[in-house]
Amino acid sequence: MEYSSLRLDVNTLNILKEIKTRMEREYVRPLSFDFVLKKIIEKEERKIIILN
């Protein structure tokens, strides 16, 4: 996935940083933003499938 064209406002970026920090504690290792975004997207896709 390519996120280079993704433009985020400051609030969204801060939320993503917080999610990344929490996930790093859970996985006990440094994570890339790509990994974090993929996990968020996978979780949202599962919700959509369940709701439909």
N, C-alpha and C positions, 0 to 999 in steps of 0.2 A: 504494500500500500504506500502511496505517496502523499505525504502531508505537507510538503514544502510550500504549496500554494495556500494552505490553510491559514487564515488570519484570525487571531483570537483577541478578544478584548482582555483587559487586565483582570477582570473578575473571573472570566473563564480560565485564564492561564493560572491564576492563583488556586482555583478549585482543582485543576489538573495537577498542579504541584503538590497539593495536599493529598490527593488520591495516590500519586506516585510515592510520596513519603510513607503513607500507610501500607501500600502494597510492598514496599521495600522492607518494612518491618515484618510483614507476613512471610515474604519469601526469603528474608534474611540475606539479601544481597542487593547490590545496585541494579536498577532496571533502566532500560531505555524508555523514552517517551513512546516510541513505536510499540513496544511490548504492552505498555499501560493502555494505550489507545486501542490496540487490538483486543485486549481483555474486556475493556468497557463495551466495545462494539459487539463482541460475542455475547456478552451478558444481555445487552439490549435486544439482540436478535433472538435470543432464547425467550425473552419476555414477549416479543411480538408473536412468536410462534405459539406460545402458550395462550395468549389472548385471542388469537384467531382460532 
